[in-house]
Amino acid sequence: MSGLALARRKNRWQAVLLASLLLGLSLLPALGEFKVGLVLDRGGKDDKSFNSSAYEGATRARNKLGIQLKYVEAPDDNAFEPMLRAFALRDFDLIIGIGFGQKEAIQKIAAQ
């Protein structure tokens, strides 16, 4: 994949993340501190792929929108559920799981 294609993909991920954050912010009746939890897939925030794009987009939202951002990096697939649950128990307004490997954990936590 060319450098230009990678840059476009990265920008798309950032746009999706920023749009999600803006939607979440618009749904709040009174804007207090909007807490966003970001669960990154294996590879972490420096993987030069989708984790990096998500982290960069969330950081941009923190800087431009003033959200409170907390991120965690999952060491393996077994870590997704407890990390997502920890954000839910702390009443985060928006919890984002990066990577299709988190689908089942997200569904399970969302149903509780």
Phi, psi and chi 1 to 4 in degrees:
 res  aa     phi    psi   chi1   chi2   chi3   chi4
   1 MET       -  135.5 -174.0  172.8  -67.4      -
   2 SER   -74.1  164.1   73.3      -      -      -
   3 GLY   -61.8  -36.7      -      -      -      -
   4 LEU   -66.7  -41.5 -178.4   57.9      -      -
   5 ALA   -64.7  -40.1      -      -      -      -
   6 LEU   -64.8  -40.9  -74.0  173.2      -      -
   7 ALA   -64.0  -40.5      -      -      -      -
   8 ARG   -64.4  -42.8  -74.7 -177.5 -179.3  153.5
   9 ARG   -62.7  -43.1  178.5 -178.5  -78.4  177.7
  10 LYS   -61.0  -44.3 -179.4  178.1  177.9 -179.5
  11 ASN   -64.5  -35.9  -73.2  -21.8      -      -
  12 ARG   -64.1  -44.0  -84.4 -173.2 -113.7  139.0
  13 TRP   -61.6  -43.1  -87.7  101.7      -      -
  14 GLN   -64.2  -39.7  -69.3  171.6   -5.2      -
  15 ALA   -65.6  -41.0      -      -      -      -
  16 VAL   -63.7  -44.7  167.9      -      -      -
  17 LEU   -64.0  -45.4 -178.8   58.7      -      -
  18 LEU   -64.0  -40.1 -169.6   55.7      -      -
  19 ALA   -63.2  -40.4      -      -      -      -
  20 SER   -62.2  -42.7  -61.9      -      -      -
  21 LEU   -65.4  -42.1  -69.5  170.4      -      -
  22 LEU   -64.5  -40.4  -70.7  172.8      -      -
  23 LEU   -62.2  -46.2  175.3   62.8      -      -
  24 GLY   -59.9  -42.5      -      -      -      -
  25 LEU   -64.8  -37.2  -74.2  170.7      -      -
  26 SER   -70.6  -21.1   69.6      -      -      -
  27 LEU   -84.4  -10.2  -63.9  174.6      -      -
  28 LEU   -78.5  129.3  -72.1  177.5      -      -
  29 PRO   -67.8  -44.7   17.0  -22.1      -      -
  30 ALA  -128.4  123.9      -      -      -      -
  31 LEU   -78.3  105.7 -130.8  170.5      -      -
  32 GLY   -98.7 -139.7      -      -      -      -
  33 GLU   -90.8  119.0 -171.2  165.7   70.0      -
  34 PHE   -88.1  117.4 -168.9   77.4      -      -
  35 LYS  -100.5  126.4  -61.5 -171.2  -50.7 -175.6
  36 VAL  -119.3  127.0  176.3      -      -      -
  37 GLY  -106.2  130.3      -      -      -      -
  38 LEU  -120.5  117.1  179.3   63.6      -      -
  39 VAL  -104.1  109.1 -180.0      -      -      -
  40 LEU   -85.7  148.2  -60.5  172.6      -      -
  41 ASP   -75.0  173.5 -157.5  -10.5      -      -
  42 ARG   -53.3  146.4  -69.3 -179.9  -45.4  -94.4
  43 GLY   108.4  -32.2      -      -      -      -
  44 GLY    72.4 -175.6      -      -      -      -
  45 LYS   -68.5  -13.3   66.4 -178.8  174.5   79.2
  46 ASP  -108.8   26.2  -63.4  -41.5      -      -
  47 ASP   -80.7   -2.6   71.0   -8.6      -      -
  48 LYS    58.0   33.4  -63.5 -176.2  173.8  128.8
  49 SER  -144.5 -142.3 -174.0      -      -      -
  50 PHE   -66.2  -32.3   57.1   93.2      -      -
  51 ASN   -63.8  -44.6  -76.5  -48.7      -      -
  52 SER   -60.9  -42.9  -67.7      -      -      -
  53 SER   -63.9  -43.9  -65.1      -      -      -
  54 ALA   -64.4  -43.5      -      -      -      -
  55 TYR   -63.1  -43.7  176.4   75.9      -      -
  56 GLU   -64.3  -41.7 -173.4  175.4  -35.9      -
  57 GLY   -64.5  -41.8      -      -      -      -
  58 ALA   -66.5  -38.7      -      -      -      -
  59 THR   -65.5  -39.2  -58.4      -      -      -
  60 ARG   -62.7  -41.3 -172.8  178.9  -63.7  175.2
  61 ALA   -64.5  -38.3      -      -      -      -
  62 ARG   -61.6  -44.6 -179.0 -169.5   64.3 -153.8
  63 ASN   -72.6  -37.2  -64.3  -20.2      -      -
  64 LYS   -91.1  -33.5  -70.1 -172.3  179.1 -154.7
  65 LEU  -106.2  -12.9  -57.3  173.5      -      -
  66 GLY    78.5   22.0      -      -      -      -
  67 ILE   -70.0  160.3   65.4  166.4      -      -
  68 GLN   -93.5  119.4  176.6 -172.9  -17.1      -
  69 LEU  -112.6  130.8  174.2   63.5      -      -
  70 LYS  -129.9  128.3  171.4   74.5  175.7  160.3
  71 TYR  -125.2  152.8   76.8   93.6      -      -
  72 VAL  -134.7  152.0  -68.7      -      -      -
  73 GLU  -113.4  119.6  -62.0  177.3   -4.8      -
  74 ALA   -76.5  125.5      -      -      -      -
  75 PRO   -75.1  -25.4   24.7  -30.0      -      -
  76 ASP  -159.5  174.2   58.1   52.2      -      -
  77 ASP   -62.7  -27.5  -69.5   -5.7      -      -
  78 ASN   -70.6  -14.3  -65.5  -37.7      -      -
  79 ALA   -86.1  -16.7      -      -      -      -
  80 PHE   -57.6  -54.2  -64.2  143.4      -      -
  81 GLU   -59.7  -49.7 -170.4  175.7  -35.9      -
  82 PRO   -64.1  -32.9    2.7   -6.2      -      -
  83 MET   -69.3  -44.1  -70.3  175.5  160.7      -
  84 LEU   -62.8  -43.8  -67.9  163.3      -      -
  85 ARG   -62.1  -39.0 -178.9  174.5  -75.0  110.9
  86 ALA   -61.1  -41.7      -      -      -      -
  87 PHE   -65.6  -42.1  -75.9  133.3      -      -
  88 ALA   -63.0  -41.7      -      -      -      -
  89 LEU   -67.4  -24.4  -69.2  172.6      -      -
  90 ARG   -92.9   12.9  -68.7 -175.9 -177.7  101.4
  91 ASP    57.1   44.7  -67.2  -36.8      -      -
  92 PHE   -68.2  142.7  -86.9   68.2      -      -
  93 ASP   -74.4  -34.5  -60.3  -61.6      -      -
  94 LEU  -140.5  128.0  178.1   63.0      -      -
  95 ILE  -120.7  123.9  -56.8  166.8      -      -
  96 ILE  -116.2  123.8  -57.2  168.4      -      -
  97 GLY  -104.5  121.8      -      -      -      -
  98 ILE   -95.4  126.5  -56.2  -59.1      -      -
  99 GLY   105.5  140.2      -      -      -      -
 100 PHE   -66.2  -17.8   65.1   88.3      -      -
 101 GLY   -66.4  -13.6      -      -      -      -
 102 GLN   -93.2   -1.3  -63.8 -168.2   46.8      -
 103 LYS   -52.0  -52.8  178.7 -177.3  174.5 -175.0
 104 GLU   -64.6  -41.8  -71.0  179.1   24.3      -
 105 ALA   -64.2  -40.7      -      -      -      -
 106 ILE   -63.9  -45.9  -71.0  170.3      -      -
 107 GLN   -60.7  -41.7  -70.5  173.2  -30.0      -
 108 LYS   -65.5  -46.9 -177.0  175.0 -179.3  179.0
 109 ILE   -68.5  -39.6  -60.8  -57.5      -      -
 110 ALA   -63.3  -32.0      -      -      -      -
 111 ALA   -75.6  -14.8      -      -      -      -
 112 GLN   -86.2      -  -63.7  177.4   -4.2      -
